[in-house]
């Protein structure tokens, strides 16, 4: 059975399968296989996107170096290094704080008195 839904960005309507359609009857749901398949497919997407991103960056680097010359390319390299350094100093990644906080609480239950457990 299909019902109207919204895509993940909420920009356009989409059809969503509720699982009650005739195409789903009599099918065994092998969650381990489908989960592994999805994991590998998504990892492939990430790998391909990073390779394409880095390939386009390498081509852009070569074009900028050829167009600007050594002096202009050096100025662009310095500006980029300043930008990356400032971004590294200012960027606060929440997952690092969560991991550090959780690691400090890892043995906390053993240290509490029994009536506090």
RAUR-V182950 format. One record per residue. SS is DSSP state (helix for helix, strand for strand, loop for the rest). PHI is phi in whole degrees, 0 to 359 (999 if undefined). D_FIRST is the distance of its C-alpha to the first C-alpha in Angstrom with 2 decimals. Layout:
((SS & PHI & D_FIRST) (SS & PHI & D_FIRST))
//
This chain:
((loop & 999 & 0.00) (strand & 250 & 3.77) (strand & 229 & 6.72) (strand & 284 & 10.33) (strand & 220 & 12.46) (strand & 230 & 15.94) (loop & 291 & 17.39) (loop & 295 & 19.84) (loop & 272 & 22.79) (loop & 75 & 21.29) (loop & 266 & 22.60) (loop & 216 & 19.79) (strand & 292 & 16.24) (strand & 222 & 13.57) (strand & 267 & 9.88) (strand & 241 & 8.52) (strand & 279 & 6.02) (loop & 270 & 5.59) (loop & 89 & 6.47) (loop & 261 & 5.02) (loop & 283 & 4.18) (helix & 300 & 7.71) (helix & 291 & 9.13) (helix & 265 & 9.30) (loop & 288 & 11.00) (loop & 80 & 14.72) (loop & 267 & 14.88) (loop & 275 & 17.52) (loop & 267 & 17.12) (loop & 267 & 20.54) (helix & 292 & 20.79) (helix & 296 & 24.43) (helix & 293 & 23.97) (helix & 291 & 21.03) (helix & 293 & 22.99) (helix & 296 & 26.11) (helix & 298 & 24.48) (helix & 296 & 23.12) (helix & 299 & 26.57) (helix & 293 & 28.41) (helix & 297 & 26.32) (helix & 292 & 26.85) (helix & 295 & 30.50) (helix & 297 & 30.86) (helix & 300 & 29.58) (helix & 297 & 32.15) (helix & 297 & 34.88) (helix & 296 & 34.37) (helix & 294 & 34.27) (helix & 291 & 37.46) (helix & 296 & 39.23) (helix & 296 & 38.44) (helix & 299 & 39.51) (helix & 291 & 42.73) (helix & 295 & 43.42) (helix & 294 & 43.13) (helix & 296 & 45.34) (helix & 293 & 47.91) (helix & 295 & 48.07) (helix & 297 & 48.42) (helix & 299 & 51.15) (helix & 295 & 53.06) (helix & 293 & 52.83) (helix & 294 & 54.00) (helix & 298 & 56.83) (helix & 289 & 58.00) (helix & 285 & 57.77) (helix & 275 & 59.34) (helix & 86 & 61.94) (helix & 297 & 63.07) (helix & 292 & 64.14) (helix & 294 & 61.06) (helix & 293 & 58.78) (helix & 297 & 60.67) (helix & 296 & 60.14) (helix & 296 & 56.39) (helix & 296 & 56.33) (helix & 295 & 58.21) (helix & 299 & 55.91) (helix & 294 & 52.87) (helix & 293 & 54.49) (helix & 297 & 55.36) (helix & 298 & 51.81) (helix & 295 & 50.34) (helix & 293 & 52.98) (helix & 296 & 52.36) (helix & 298 & 48.58) (helix & 295 & 49.20) (helix & 288 & 51.53) (helix & 270 & 49.37) (loop & 291 & 45.90) (loop & 253 & 44.97) (loop & 260 & 42.18) (helix & 298 & 40.75) (helix & 297 & 39.63) (helix & 291 & 43.32) (helix & 294 & 44.33) (helix & 295 & 41.59) (helix & 295 & 42.63) (helix & 295 & 46.29) (helix & 294 & 45.71) (helix & 296 & 43.67) (helix & 294 & 46.31) (helix & 286 & 49.03) (loop & 265 & 47.26) (loop & 302 & 46.51) (loop & 262 & 49.46) (helix & 294 & 49.56) (helix & 296 & 48.43) (helix & 289 & 51.38) (helix & 273 & 53.84) (loop & 283 & 52.82) (loop & 294 & 54.88) (helix & 299 & 53.25) (helix & 290 & 53.08) (helix & 274 & 51.01) (loop & 288 & 48.34))
//
